[in-house]
Amino acid sequence: MLSREALTQIDREIVKYPPGRAQSAVMSALRIAQAEKGWLSGDVMRFVADYLAMPVVSVYEVATFYNMYETDPVGRFKITLCTNISCMLMGAPEIAAHLKARLDVDFGETTLDNLFTLKEGECMGACGDAPLCLVNNHRMEGGLTVEKVDALLDELKNRKGD
């Protein structure tokens, strides 16, 4: 279900915990699985549960509690725009309107070509760089302007074959 490389990464996380506590690596295992698969299907969550020797429902609880995990398919590039107070005050509403218009989607939707999913996010802890977004939960872009958003979208579109 997961590649040997992903399993090796999960194994590196498991050894950080005492013997018999592999389930403590569930968040890391889900992050690794999602990075490889794009989202966490029921089959992927069952695989992670079996691999960590824990109940499937416990894995599901973690995957559905934290907003960084996707339990439904998303586009190749998930853009999560912070809409918390600092970002709102620094222009997030204008950035949101521009993203929605440029991508022709609303929050929680994916473009017809499955390239972009637009999400609304809570505080990302970088208020000094407001407004900001995360790309695929790993890349933060701050000080967003319409021009920076256009450059980011163009860059990501050009990477779609990666």
CORSULTA-V336230 format. One record per backbone hydrogen bond with DSSP energy under -0.5 kcal/mol. CO is the residue of the C=O (numbers start at 1). NH is the residue of the N-H. E is the energy in kcal/mol with one decimal. If there is no record, write none. Layout:
CO,NH,E / CO,NH,E
This chain:
3,7,-2.4 / 4,8,-2.4 / 5,9,-2.0 / 6,10,-2.4 / 7,11,-2.7 / 8,12,-1.8 / 9,13,-1.3 / 10,14,-2.4 / 11,15,-1.8 / 13,16,-1.4 / 14,17,-2.0 / 18,21,-1.8 / 21,24,-2.1 / 22,25,-2.3 / 23,26,-1.7 / 25,29,-2.8 / 26,30,-2.6 / 27,31,-2.2 / 28,32,-2.6 / 29,33,-2.6 / 30,34,-2.7 / 31,35,-2.2 / 32,36,-1.7 / 33,37,-2.9 / 34,38,-2.9 / 39,41,-0.9 / 41,45,-2.5 / 42,46,-2.4 / 43,47,-2.3 / 44,48,-2.6 / 45,49,-2.4 / 46,50,-2.6 / 47,51,-2.8 / 48,52,-2.3 / 49,53,-0.5 / 49,54,-2.4 / 50,53,-0.9 / 55,58,-0.6 / 55,59,-1.4 / 56,60,-2.7 / 57,61,-2.4 / 58,62,-1.7 / 59,63,-2.7 / 60,64,-2.1 / 61,65,-1.2 / 62,66,-1.7 / 66,69,-1.2 / 69,71,-0.5 / 70,40,-3.7 / 76,78,-0.5 / 77,79,-0.6 / 77,117,-2.2 / 78,80,-0.6 / 78,136,-3.0 / 79,81,-0.7 / 79,119,-3.1 / 80,134,-2.2 / 81,121,-3.1 / 84,88,-2.9 / 85,89,-2.7 / 86,90,-1.3 / 87,92,-2.8 / 88,91,-1.2 / 91,94,-0.5 / 91,95,-2.0 / 92,96,-3.2 / 93,97,-2.2 / 94,98,-2.1 / 95,99,-2.9 / 96,100,-2.8 / 97,101,-2.2 / 98,102,-3.1 / 99,103,-2.7 / 100,104,-1.5 / 100,105,-1.1 / 106,109,-1.8 / 109,118,-2.1 / 111,114,-2.3 / 114,76,-2.0 / 115,77,-2.9 / 116,111,-2.9 / 117,79,-3.1 / 117,119,-0.5 / 118,108,-3.6 / 118,109,-0.6 / 119,81,-2.7 / 121,83,-2.4 / 126,129,-2.4 / 127,130,-1.6 / 129,143,-4.0 / 131,144,-2.5 / 132,82,-2.4 / 133,141,-2.7 / 134,80,-2.8 / 134,136,-0.6 / 135,138,-1.8 / 135,139,-1.9 / 138,140,-0.6 / 139,135,-2.9 / 141,133,-2.3 / 145,149,-2.5 / 146,150,-2.4 / 147,151,-2.2 / 148,152,-2.5 / 149,153,-2.8 / 150,154,-2.4 / 151,155,-2.5 / 152,156,-2.6 / 153,157,-2.5 / 154,158,-2.0 / 155,159,-0.8 / 156,159,-0.8 / 157,160,-1.2 / 159,162,-3.0
